[in-house]
Amino acid sequence: MLLRPATGADFDFLASMLLEAYNWDGQPRFTLSALTAMDEAWRYLDGWPRSGSDFGVVAEVNERPVGAAWARCLTSDRPGYGYVGDDVPELSIGVSRDARGQGVGRALLTELIAAARSAGYERISLSVEPANRAADLYRSLGFVEVGRTGGSDTMVLTL
């Protein structure tokens, strides 16, 4: 597996991974067009990449992208589901269904966490529905629950 920085050229793939994240349980609850119309969802990608604040990683297997993790700082006037502060990037992650359970998510998160540390961030956050088995992965990497927004837990990792 190759891990590489996400760029503007990855926008469409990141959008497909955002859709995977929203449909994490395999149920087609959302379509891409629905996500683009939902500001609370689309703010995770709108204008990607913003200079100086957006960073991400793409995983490839046999030159095919299979997953991505990215982060951006959102603001109190337009927060994400896992928002904890304007200076705390909120991460998004998606892995293609055929690549799940193979360590792709852990590799992406490990690389994204390293990038956040290198950029000087003190914390990174995320939002996850409690039934999503990815929550166990987040806990194993040191994320702790700090709150709840709607039906999702907000988790934070101190870097």
C-alpha positions in Angstrom: 0.0 0.0 0.0 1.2 3.5 -0.9 0.3 6.5 1.2 0.7 9.9 -0.4 -0.5 13.4 0.3 -3.9 14.4 -0.9 -4.0 17.2 -3.5 -6.6 19.2 -5.4 -6.5 16.5 -8.1 -8.0 14.1 -5.5 -11.1 16.1 -5.0 -13.5 13.7 -6.7 -12.0 10.7 -4.9 -12.3 12.5 -1.6 -16.0 13.2 -2.4 -16.5 9.5 -3.0 -14.8 8.7 0.3 -17.0 11.3 2.1 -20.0 9.3 0.6 -18.5 6.1 2.0 -18.1 7.7 5.4 -21.7 8.8 5.4 -22.9 5.4 4.3 -20.5 3.6 6.6 -23.0 0.8 7.4 -23.5 -0.2 3.8 -27.0 1.3 3.7 -27.4 3.9 0.8 -28.7 6.6 3.2 -27.1 9.4 1.1 -26.2 10.0 -2.5 -23.3 12.3 -3.6 -25.8 14.9 -4.9 -27.6 14.9 -1.6 -24.3 15.4 0.3 -23.3 18.3 -2.0 -26.7 19.9 -1.2 -26.2 19.5 2.6 -24.0 22.3 3.8 -23.3 20.4 7.1 -21.8 17.6 5.0 -20.3 19.5 2.1 -18.3 21.8 4.4 -15.8 19.0 4.9 -14.8 19.4 1.2 -16.1 22.7 0.0 -13.1 24.5 -1.6 -10.7 21.7 -1.0 -7.8 22.2 -0.5 -7.7 25.5 1.3 -4.1 26.8 1.5 -2.5 26.5 4.9 -5.2 24.6 6.7 -6.3 21.5 4.7 -4.2 18.4 4.7 -4.8 14.8 3.8 -3.6 11.4 2.8 -4.7 9.0 0.1 -4.0 5.2 0.2 -3.4 3.4 -3.0 -3.1 -0.3 -3.8 -1.8 -1.3 -7.2 -2.0 2.4 -8.2 -5.7 2.5 -7.4 -7.0 4.8 -4.6 -8.7 2.8 -1.9 -9.1 5.2 0.9 -8.5 8.8 2.1 -8.3 10.7 5.4 -8.2 14.5 5.4 -8.6 17.3 7.9 -9.6 20.9 8.0 -10.2 23.5 10.6 -13.9 24.5 10.6 -15.2 27.5 12.5 -17.8 28.1 15.1 -20.1 29.8 12.6 -19.9 26.8 10.3 -18.9 23.8 12.6 -18.6 20.2 11.7 -20.2 17.4 13.6 -17.0 16.8 15.6 -16.2 20.5 16.1 -14.4 21.4 19.3 -12.6 24.6 18.4 -11.5 26.8 15.4 -7.9 25.7 16.0 -8.7 22.0 16.0 -8.8 20.2 12.6 -11.6 17.8 12.2 -10.8 14.7 10.3 -12.8 12.8 7.7 -12.0 9.3 6.6 -13.4 6.9 4.0 -12.2 3.5 2.9 -13.6 1.6 -0.2 -15.8 -1.3 0.9 -13.5 -3.8 -0.9 -10.5 -2.5 1.1 -12.0 -2.4 4.6 -10.6 -4.7 7.3 -7.1 -4.7 5.7 -5.4 -2.0 7.8 -6.0 0.8 5.3 -7.9 3.0 7.8 -5.3 2.6 10.5 -2.5 3.4 8.1 -4.4 6.5 6.9 -5.1 7.7 10.4 -1.5 7.1 11.5 -0.2 9.2 8.6 -2.8 11.9 9.1 -2.0 12.2 12.8 1.7 12.5 12.0 0.9 15.3 9.5 -1.2 17.1 12.2 1.6 16.9 14.7 4.1 18.2 12.0 1.8 21.1 11.3 1.9 22.0 15.0 -1.7 21.2 15.9 -2.3 20.2 19.6 -5.5 18.2 19.0 -7.5 16.6 16.2 -11.2 15.7 16.3 -13.8 13.6 14.6 -17.4 12.5 14.8 -18.6 8.9 14.7 -21.8 7.1 15.2 -21.5 4.7 18.2 -22.5 1.6 16.2 -19.7 2.3 13.6 -16.9 -0.2 14.3 -14.4 2.5 13.3 -15.0 3.9 16.7 -12.9 1.0 18.1 -10.1 1.9 15.8 -10.2 5.6 16.9 -10.1 4.5 20.6 -7.1 2.2 19.9 -5.3 5.2 18.5 -6.0 7.3 21.6 -9.1 9.2 20.7 -11.5 9.8 23.6 -15.1 10.8 23.6 -15.7 14.4 24.7 -19.3 15.0 23.7 -22.2 14.2 21.4 -23.8 16.0 18.5 -27.1 14.5 17.5 -26.6 10.8 17.2 -22.8 10.9 16.9 -20.0 11.0 19.4 -17.3 13.7 19.2 -13.8 12.3 19.8 -10.5 14.1 20.3 -6.9 13.0 20.2 -4.4 15.1 22.0 -1.3 15.2 19.9 
